[in-house]
């Protein structure tokens, strides 16, 4: 049957009224006529009341996507097609190929709904889907209805309303890990689900359609479960009534659910850290209380994070930092720091141990700055730590520490490239005050570039070993170079051994060299070995060099003991001699199959 608009049919009824006055007066249509098909104008869905547009027709107040509705008149249900009549799809006309008909001019009682299942004889109860996580599942949960209402012959309009309520959850302060969001504690009346998986609109916004209901205060309404297995539950603060056709928005912060990346002991003195944010939190706490301990239980990536070195000359770190064998990646420090490193200044009671620092980028442009991967300056103890990346300073730089004053560095290593202008060493720029380095090695390149007229030092292990300090069972394999003005001392193990001791150390493979306008001393083991007095001797025992371009073990020897020897190919003799010198000291060298150079092992 041809479809037309309500205005055409109204005009037709008027003409028929003039032709058959008696029937019209009685309120009936002409005898013998089939009657006039009922065409409805659909209204009532209010787009202005919606929170977000563009997701879906009835969900958002328009008719987009709705193709048909059920129309009930006098106990008979017929399907009507939906044709939007406006550009924004907010208006529609309802027509049918098998329509209801006007029998007279009297008002009709009409009920209509969507969605419609063929065979329905009455409007069903509202029943939404449990899984609304997909757009189809979400949109398919809507229910719109024109509940029984009078329709006039001259104005056949049906007012539709949403019979579902829309609940929107906006989550803020979300953790980086993925999460599963559910609406819980819902009414099951009418066969509705107690739990709904909402539609993720992005940006932390989740939406679901629910049957009208009352939610009691204290109901566990929103549940977020994270990949870590932890759950966050939001409970209704007060009772809420979700009415048909209305939207209810809840903004929930997940800050409390966010893993801070650390736990703290009851006394507040020890942090156990699992994430970069957790390490930063410890950093802040430790700068306020420099005795707070830290233990890592996960690898940490500090890439892109701003790090403040811990400890200053007036307030040094005195706690214990235990890396627990975990790796810290991407530590980056630039600027004019007096003390640059993971730690600025470690005090005499401080300990840093068992940490792996990878890809550090540490630079200090301070004219007196001290830079090191673990610490700029240390009076404490550094154990079983390793560093890779680059360390540079406009003064003193070392792969592990800038300057070690007293205390100890034990069982550590560095492959970092090191660059300084006054003192530079693969492990430490300088050692003094009875400091000890034991069982350590460096493989990175060491560069000294001086511009003054003083004495300057570069060494594969330590730039300047002074003040009755000791290097025991230490070696280096990277190239060591010094250049510039002043007096420059360059050695494979140390630039200078000043009133101090070297025992069973060696340098090999990398070159040892010096160039520039100044006075330059180079040695396979030490640039200078300097005796001060009987009580402050300079002693080198069982130390070796090989294949580093040097013909002498010490560049300049001022009355010190010269226990250096050149190795020409076979290191076994050197290993035997070094191990004899290390007897009882807890370390030994070994030549492993396939390796040409000795490696350290702890006894």
C-alpha positions in Angstrom: 0.0 0.0 0.0 1.3 3.5 -0.9 2.7 5.4 2.1 1.8 9.1 2.6 2.0 11.6 5.3 -0.5 12.4 8.0 -1.3 15.8 6.3 -2.4 14.0 3.1 -4.7 11.7 5.0 -6.2 14.6 6.9 -7.0 16.4 3.7 -8.6 13.2 2.3 -10.8 12.8 5.4 -12.0 16.3 5.0 -13.0 15.7 1.3 -14.8 12.5 2.3 -16.6 14.3 5.0 -18.2 16.7 2.4 -19.2 13.8 0.2 -20.9 11.7 2.8 -22.2 14.0 5.5 -24.3 11.5 7.3 -21.5 9.0 8.0 -19.2 11.8 8.9 -21.6 13.2 11.4 -21.7 9.8 13.0 -18.0 9.8 13.2 -17.5 6.9 10.9 -15.6 6.7 7.6 -17.5 6.2 4.3 -19.2 2.9 3.9 -17.4 0.5 1.7 -14.0 2.2 2.3 -11.2 0.1 3.7 -10.4 2.9 6.0 -7.3 5.2 6.2 -4.0 3.6 7.1 -2.6 5.0 10.3 0.7 6.9 9.9 2.4 8.0 13.1 4.7 10.9 13.9 7.2 9.8 16.4 8.5 12.3 19.1 9.9 12.3 22.6 13.5 11.2 22.4 15.4 14.2 23.6 18.9 14.6 22.2 19.5 17.7 24.4 19.4 15.5 27.4 22.2 13.2 26.4 25.8 13.4 27.7 27.5 12.3 24.5 26.5 12.3 20.9 27.4 10.1 18.1 27.4 6.7 19.7 23.9 5.7 18.8 20.4 6.7 17.9 18.0 6.0 20.7 20.8 5.8 23.2 21.7 9.4 22.3 18.2 10.7 21.6 17.7 10.2 17.9 16.4 7.5 15.6 19.5 6.5 13.8 19.8 2.7 13.6 16.2 2.0 14.5 14.5 0.4 11.5 11.1 -0.7 13.0 8.9 -0.6 16.1 6.0 -2.7 17.3 2.6 -0.9 17.4 -0.2 -2.4 19.6 -3.8 -1.3 19.0 -6.9 -3.2 20.2 -4.9 -6.4 21.1 -3.2 -6.5 17.7 0.6 -5.9 17.2 1.9 -4.8 13.9 5.4 -3.8 12.8 6.0 -0.3 11.6 9.0 1.0 9.7 10.9 4.0 10.9 11.9 6.8 8.5 13.9 9.7 9.9 12.4 13.0 8.8 15.1 15.4 9.9 18.8 15.8 9.1 19.8 15.1 12.6 17.5 12.0 12.8 15.6 13.4 15.8 12.2 13.2 14.0 10.7 10.2 12.4 7.6 8.9 10.6 6.2 5.4 11.3 4.6 3.5 8.4 3.8 0.0 7.6 3.0 -2.3 4.6 0.5 -4.0 6.9 -0.8 -1.0 8.9 -3.5 -0.4 11.5 -6.5 1.6 10.0 -8.7 4.4 11.2 -12.3 3.1 11.5 -13.6 6.4 12.7 -12.4 9.8 14.0 -12.3 8.7 17.6 -9.1 8.6 19.6 -7.2 5.3 19.8 -5.3 3.8 22.7 -1.9 2.9 21.3 1.3 1.3 22.7 4.6 1.0 20.8 8.1 -0.3 21.6 11.5 -1.2 20.3 13.2 -3.6 20.0 10.5 -5.8 18.7 10.6 -9.6 18.4 8.1 -11.1 16.0 5.3 -12.8 17.7 5.1 -10.5 20.7 1.5 -9.6 21.7 2.4 -7.2 24.5 5.2 -4.9 25.4 7.9 -6.9 27.3 9.7 -5.8 30.4 13.0 -4.0 30.1 15.9 -6.5 29.9 19.4 -5.4 29.1 22.4 -7.4 28.0 25.1 -8.6 30.4 27.9 -8.0 27.9 27.7 -4.4 26.7 31.5 -4.2 26.1 30.9 -4.1 22.3 29.1 -1.3 20.5 26.4 -3.8 19.3 26.0 -5.2 22.8 25.6 -1.7 24.2 23.3 -0.3 21.6 21.2 -3.5 21.6 20.4 -3.0 25.3 18.4 0.1 24.8 14.6 -0.1 25.1 12.3 2.7 23.9 8.5 2.8 24.3 5.4 4.8 23.8 3.4 3.5 26.7 -0.3 3.3 26.2 -1.5 6.8 25.1 -4.3 8.5 23.2 -3.7 9.1 19.5 -6.0 11.6 17.7 -7.2 11.2 14.2 -6.0 14.6 13.1 -2.7 14.4 15.0 -1.5 10.7 15.2 1.6 11.4 17.3 3.4 8.8 19.5 5.6 10.1 22.2 8.5 7.7 22.9 10.7 7.6 25.9 13.7 5.6 26.9 12.8 2.8 29.3 16.4 2.2 30.3 18.7 4.4 32.4 22.1 5.2 31.2 25.0 4.9 33.7 28.4 6.5 32.8 31.5 6.0 34.8 34.5 8.3 34.3 37.7 6.8 35.8 40.6 9.2 36.6 44.1 8.6 37.9 44.1 5.3 36.2 47.1 3.0 36.7 49.2 2.2 33.6 48.3 -1.5 33.8 45.2 -2.8 32.0 42.0 -3.2 33.9 38.7 -4.9 33.6 35.7 -2.7 34.5 32.3 -4.1 35.6 29.1 -2.6 37.0 28.1 -4.9 39.9 25.4 -5.3 42.5 22.6 -4.6 40.0 18.9 -5.7 40.4 18.1 -9.0 38.7 14.3 -8.2 38.5 12.9 -9.1 35.2 15.8 -11.4 34.3 18.3 -8.6 34.2 22.0 -9.3 34.9 23.5 -8.6 38.2 26.8 -7.7 36.5 27.3 -5.7 33.3 30.4 -5.3 31.2 30.1 -1.7 30.1 31.1 -0.1 26.8 34.6 1.5 26.8 34.3 4.8 25.1 37.9 5.6 25.6 39.6 8.1 27.8 38.6 6.2 31.0 34.9 6.6 30.2 32.6 3.5 30.4 28.9 3.5 29.7 26.1 0.9 30.2 22.3 0.8 29.9 20.5 -0.6 32.9 16.9 -1.4 33.9 15.4 1.3 36.2 16.1 0.4 39.8 17.1 1.7 43.2 20.7 1.1 44.3 21.2 0.9 48.1 23.9 2.9 49.8 27.0 0.7 50.3 26.4 -1.4 47.2 29.7 -2.4 45.5 28.7 -0.8 42.3 31.9 -0.4 40.3 34.6 -3.0 40.3 38.0 -2.6 38.5 40.2 -5.6 38.4 43.8 -5.1 37.2 46.2 -7.4 35.4 48.2 -7.7 38.6 45.2 -9.4 40.2 44.3 -6.5 42.5 40.8 -5.1 42.6 39.3 -1.7 43.3 35.7 -1.4 44.4 33.6 1.7 44.4 30.6 1.7 46.8 27.6 3.9 46.6 27.9 6.7 49.0 24.2 7.1 49.3 21.1 5.4 47.8 20.4 6.2 44.2 17.3 5.8 42.0 18.0 5.3 38.4 15.0 6.4 36.4 14.0 5.5 32.9 15.3 7.9 30.3 17.8 9.5 32.6 21.6 9.5 32.6 23.7 9.2 35.8 27.4 10.0 35.7 30.0 8.9 38.3 33.5 10.2 38.4 35.8 7.9 40.3 39.5 8.4 41.1 41.6 5.3 41.0 44.5 7.0 42.8 43.9 4.8 45.8 44.0 1.7 43.6 47.2 2.8 41.9 50.2 0.8 42.9 52.6 3.3 44.5 55.5 1.0 43.5 56.7 0.5 47.0 55.9 -0.6 50.5 57.3 0.8 53.8 58.2 -1.0 56.9 56.3 -0.2 60.1 59.0 2.0 61.4 59.2 3.9 58.1 62.9 3.2 57.7 62.9 0.8 54.9 61.3 1.0 51.4 60.8 -2.1 49.3 60.6 -0.8 45.7 59.0 -2.4 42.6 58.6 0.5 40.1 60.2 3.7 38.9 57.5 5.8 40.6 58.3 3.8 43.8 62.0 4.6 43.5 61.2 8.3 43.0 59.0 8.2 46.1 61.9 6.7 48.0 64.2 9.3 46.6 62.0 12.1 47.9 61.7 10.4 51.3 65.5 9.7 51.5 66.3 13.4 50.8 64.3 14.3 53.8 65.7 11.5 56.0 69.1 10.3 54.7 69.1 7.2 56.8 66.1 5.5 55.0 67.0 2.2 53.5 65.8 0.8 50.2 65.6 -2.7 48.6 64.7 -3.3 45.0 62.6 -6.3 44.1 62.0 -5.5 40.4 64.0 -4.0 37.6 63.5 -0.2 37.3 63.4 1.9 34.2 64.1 5.5 34.9 64.1 6.6 31.2 62.5 10.0 31.0 62.3 10.4 34.8 63.9 13.3 36.6 66.3 12.1 39.2 67.8 14.1 42.1 71.1 12.7 43.4 70.8 11.7 47.1 73.1 13.3 49.6 75.2 16.5 49.8 78.5 17.4 51.5 76.6 18.7 54.5 73.9 15.9 54.5 75.3 12.6 53.3 73.4 9.3 52.8 73.9 6.9 55.7 71.4 4.2 55.0 71.6 1.0 53.0 70.6 0.7 49.4 70.3 -2.9 48.3 69.7 -3.4 44.6 69.1 -7.1 45.2 70.7 -7.9 41.8 68.1 -5.8 40.0 68.8 -3.4 37.1 68.2 0.3 37.0 68.0 1.5 33.4 68.1 5.0 31.9 69.4 7.1 34.9 70.1 10.5 33.4 71.6 13.5 35.3 72.8 16.7 33.7 73.5 20.2 34.9 75.8 21.8 37.4 75.7 19.3 40.2 78.5 19.3 42.7 78.0 15.6 43.1 76.3 13.7 40.3 75.3 10.0 40.3 72.5 7.8 41.6 73.8 9.2 44.9 75.3 12.6 45.3 77.2 12.0 48.6 77.4 8.7 50.5 78.4 9.1 54.1 80.7 7.0 56.2 77.8 4.9 57.4 76.2 4.4 54.0 76.2 1.3 51.9 75.2 0.7 48.3 75.2 -2.8 47.1 74.0 -5.3 44.5 72.7 -2.8 41.9 73.2 -2.9 38.2 73.1 0.5 36.5 72.6 0.3 32.7 72.7 3.0 30.2 73.5 5.8 32.6 74.0 9.3 31.2 75.7 11.4 33.9 77.2 14.8 33.2 78.3 17.6 35.5 79.5 20.8 34.0 80.4 22.2 37.4 84.1 23.2 37.5 84.6 21.3 40.7 81.9 18.7 40.1 82.4 15.0 41.0 80.5 12.4 38.8 80.1 8.7 39.1 77.5 6.1 38.1 76.8 5.1 41.8 77.9 8.2 43.5 79.7 11.5 42.9 81.4 11.3 46.3 81.6 8.4 48.8 82.8 7.9 52.3 80.9 4.7 52.5 80.9 1.2 51.1 80.0 0.1 47.6 79.7 -3.6 46.9 78.9 -5.8 43.9 77.7 -3.0 41.7 78.1 -2.5 37.9 77.7 0.5 35.6 77.3 0.9 31.9 76.7 4.0 29.8 78.7 7.3 30.1 80.0 9.5 32.9 81.6 12.9 32.4 82.5 15.9 34.5 84.2 19.2 34.1 86.4 18.1 37.0 86.6 14.5 38.3 84.8 11.5 36.9 84.7 7.7 37.5 82.6 4.9 36.2 81.4 4.0 39.7 82.4 7.0 41.9 83.8 10.4 41.3 85.9 10.4 44.5 86.1 7.6 47.1 87.4 9.0 50.5 88.0 6.2 52.9 85.4 3.4 52.8 85.6 0.7 50.2 84.6 -0.4 46.7 84.4 -4.2 46.4 83.5 -6.6 43.6 82.3 -3.8 41.3 82.7 -3.3 37.5 82.2 -0.6 34.9 81.9 -0.6 31.1 81.0 3.1 31.1 83.0 5.6 29.0 84.5 8.1 31.4 85.6 11.7 30.6 87.1 14.3 33.0 89.2 17.4 32.9 91.2 16.9 36.1 90.9 13.3 37.2 89.4 10.4 35.3 89.2 6.7 36.1 87.4 3.6 34.9 86.2 2.8 38.4 86.9 6.0 40.3 88.3 9.5 39.4 90.2 9.6 42.7 90.7 7.6 45.9 92.0 9.1 49.1 92.0 8.8 52.9 92.7 5.1 53.1 90.0 4.0 50.5 90.2 0.5 49.3 89.3 -1.0 45.9 89.2 -4.7 45.8 88.2 -7.2 43.1 87.1 -4.5 40.7 87.5 -4.1 36.9 86.7 -1.6 34.2 86.4 -2.1 30.4 85.3 1.3 29.2 87.3 4.0 27.6 88.8 6.7 29.9 89.6 10.2 28.5 91.2 13.2 30.2 91.2 16.6 28.6 93.0 19.3 30.6 93.3 23.0 30.0 95.1 24.3 33.0 98.6 24.2 34.4 98.2 21.8 37.3 98.8 18.1 37.6 96.1 15.9 36.0 95.5 12.1 36.1 93.9 9.4 34.1 93.9 5.7 34.9 92.1 2.6 33.7 90.9 1.8 37.2 91.6 5.0 39.2 92.7 8.4 38.0 94.5 9.4 41.2 95.1 6.8 43.9 96.3 8.7 47.0 96.4 9.1 50.7 97.3 5.6 51.7 94.6 4.0 49.6 94.9 0.5 48.2 94.0 -1.1 44.9 93.9 -4.9 45.2 93.0 -7.4 42.5 91.8 -4.8 40.1 92.2 -4.6 36.3 91.3 -2.6 33.3 91.1 -3.4 29.5 89.8 -0.1 28.0 91.9 2.6 26.4 93.2 5.4 28.6 94.3 8.7 27.2 95.3 12.2 28.4 95.7 15.4 26.5 96.0 19.1 27.0 98.2 21.4 29.0 99.8 21.1 32.5 101.4 18.0 33.7 99.5 14.9 32.7 99.9 11.4 34.2 98.3 8.5 32.4 98.5 4.8 33.5 96.8 1.6 32.6 95.7 1.0 36.2 96.2 4.4 37.8 97.3 7.9 36.7 99.1 8.2 40.0 99.9 6.1 43.0 100.5 8.7 45.7 101.7 7.2 49.0 99.5 4.3 48.3 99.5 0.6 47.3 98.8 -1.4 44.2 98.7 -5.2 44.6 98.1 -7.8 41.8 96.5 -5.3 39.3 96.9 -5.3 35.6 96.0 -3.5 32.3 95.9 -5.0 28.9 94.5 -4.6 25.3 93.4 -1.0 25.4 96.0 1.6 24.6 97.6 4.0 27.1 98.6 7.3 25.6 99.1 11.0 26.2 99.3 14.0 23.9 99.3 17.8 24.2 101.4 20.9 25.0 102.0 19.9 28.6 104.5 17.5 30.2 103.1 14.0 29.8 104.1 10.8 31.7 102.6 7.4 30.6 103.0 3.9 32.0 101.6 0.5 31.4 100.5 0.3 35.0 100.9 3.8 36.5 101.6 7.3 35.2 103.4 8.3 38.4 104.4 6.3 41.6 105.2 8.9 44.3 106.9 8.1 47.6 106.5 10.8 50.3 108.1 9.3 53.4 109.0 6.1 55.2 105.6 6.2 56.7 103.9 7.1 53.4 105.5 4.9 50.8 104.3 4.2 47.3 104.3 0.5 46.7 103.4 -1.5 43.6 103.5 -5.3 43.9 102.9 -8.0 41.3 101.2 -5.7 38.8 101.3 -6.3 35.0 100.6 -4.8 31.7 100.5 -6.0 28.2 99.6 -5.0 24.6 98.7 -1.4 25.6 101.5 0.4 23.7 103.7 1.1 26.7 107.3 0.0 27.2 107.6 0.8 30.9 105.3 0.0 33.8 105.6 3.5 35.5 105.9 6.8 33.6 107.6 8.6 36.6 108.7 6.8 39.7 109.6 9.0 42.7 111.3 6.5 45.0 108.4 4.1 45.0 108.5 0.3 44.9 108.3 -0.8 41.2 106.7 -4.2 41.1 105.5 -3.9 37.5 106.1 -6.4 34.7 105.4 -6.6 31.0 103.4 -9.6 29.8 104.3 -10.7 26.3 101.6 -13.2 25.2 101.5 -15.7 28.1 99.6 -14.6 31.2 99.9 -17.7 33.2 103.1 -16.6 34.9 101.5 -13.3 35.7 98.4 -15.1 37.1 100.6 -17.3 39.3 102.5 -14.2 40.7 99.3 -12.2 41.2 97.5 -15.0 43.0 100.5 -15.5 45.3 100.3 -11.8 46.2 96.6 -12.2 46.8 96.9 -15.2 49.2 94.5 -14.7 52.0 92.8 -11.6 50.5 89.7 -13.4 49.3 90.3 -13.0 45.5 92.1 -15.0 42.8 92.7 -14.7 39.1 91.9 -17.5 36.6 92.5 -18.1 32.9 89.4 -19.6 31.5 89.4 -21.7 28.4 89.1 -19.4 25.4 90.0 -16.2 27.3 93.4 -14.7 26.8 93.2 -12.4 29.9 92.8 -13.3 33.6 89.4 -13.0 35.2 88.6 -12.4 38.8 86.8 -14.9 41.1 85.9 -14.5 44.7 87.1 -17.2 47.0 
